[in-house]
Amino acid sequence: PEQIMDALKIADGSQVAEIGAGGGWFTVRLAHRVNQNGVVYAEDVQPEMLEAIRRRVQRENLTNVRTVLGTTHDSKLPHGLDAILINGAYHEMENPVAVLKDAALSLKPQGRIGVDDYSPGAGGPGPEADQRVDQDTVVKGATAAGLRVISREPVPPFMFMVVLGRPAARSTR
């Protein structure tokens, strides 16, 4: 998780979100990274997942996590975020291009989106081999959503991450 947060430039005081936060395993780590000056928005489309996250952050006395009930095409996240993480959820999305387009609208101009998922054929935990996506699929989706690829990072032993950003501002000369 540290490597992923470093690649997304998540620091003390960052405003970040996790789309498809599930049970909140990564949300909790993000909350510790941004500290009390920062905020983590844990977004999911399943109310029961958000309830599990609320219980978890309460147990761990984390006051900097907000849960957000999104839809399959609208994350309902606030604007001005430093980073958005999609961890192990891209392969489950009905319309990942719409999710990425929506996420881009919530980013600050220099903000980053990290799509972290299980590599096909890498074994280990995670989804069945035939349900995994490869990096090229994520890059195609990002391109279709109008995002640029900043970097591709291996996340050993079983995962990869594609770091995305908003397109560079075009000069108006």
Rosetta blueprint (number, residue, H / E / L):
1 P L
2 E H
3 Q H
4 I H
5 M H
6 D H
7 A H
8 L L
9 K L
10 I L
11 A L
12 D L
13 G L
14 S L
15 Q E
16 V E
17 A E
18 E E
19 I E
20 G L
21 A L
22 G L
23 G L
24 G L
25 W H
26 F H
27 T H
28 V H
29 R H
30 L H
31 A H
32 H H
33 R H
34 V H
35 N L
36 Q L
37 N L
38 G L
39 V E
40 V E
41 Y E
42 A E
43 E E
44 D E
45 V L
46 Q L
47 P H
48 E H
49 M H
50 L H
51 E H
52 A H
53 I H
54 R H
55 R H
56 R H
57 V H
58 Q H
59 R H
60 E L
61 N L
62 L L
63 T L
64 N L
65 V E
66 R E
67 T E
68 V E
69 L E
70 G L
71 T L
72 T L
73 H L
74 D L
75 S L
76 K L
77 L L
78 P L
79 H L
80 G L
81 L E
82 D E
83 A E
84 I E
85 L E
86 I E
87 N E
88 G L
89 A L
90 Y H
91 H H
92 E H
93 M L
94 E L
95 N L
96 P H
97 V H
98 A H
99 V H
100 L H
101 K H
102 D H
103 A H
104 A H
105 L H
106 S H
107 L E
108 K E
109 P E
110 Q E
111 G E
112 R E
113 I E
114 G E
115 V E
116 D E
117 D E
118 Y E
119 S L
120 P L
121 G L
122 A L
123 G L
124 G L
125 P L
126 G L
127 P L
128 E L
129 A H
130 D H
131 Q H
132 R L
133 V L
134 D L
135 Q H
136 D H
137 T H
138 V H
139 V H
140 K H
141 G H
142 A H
143 T H
144 A H
145 A L
146 G L
147 L L
148 R E
149 V E
150 I E
151 S E
152 R E
153 E E
154 P E
155 V E
156 P L
157 P L
158 F L
159 M E
160 F E
161 M E
162 V E
163 V E
164 L E
165 G E
166 R L
167 P L
168 A L
169 A L
170 R L
171 S L
172 T L
173 R L
